[in-house]
Amino acid sequence: MNEVKIKKINQVLADFFEKNKDVMRIPALDMMDCFVDAGIFKMDYDRRGLPIRNGKKSH
């Protein structure tokens, strides 16, 4: 995974936790829609968060 993508992921996570201060942990699966909306991944076709766990774009 490249540095630009990592920075984008970190920003999405920072924004999420800023808005959801009561949440301490969240599975990657639950963040996939946010990552897709931010343009980090194209789509989570298998709906299990595989692109983030693999560090690859889904096609």
Secondary structure by P-SEA (a helix, b strand, c coil): ccaaaaaaaaaaaaaaaaacccccccccccaaaaaaaaccccccccccccccccccccc
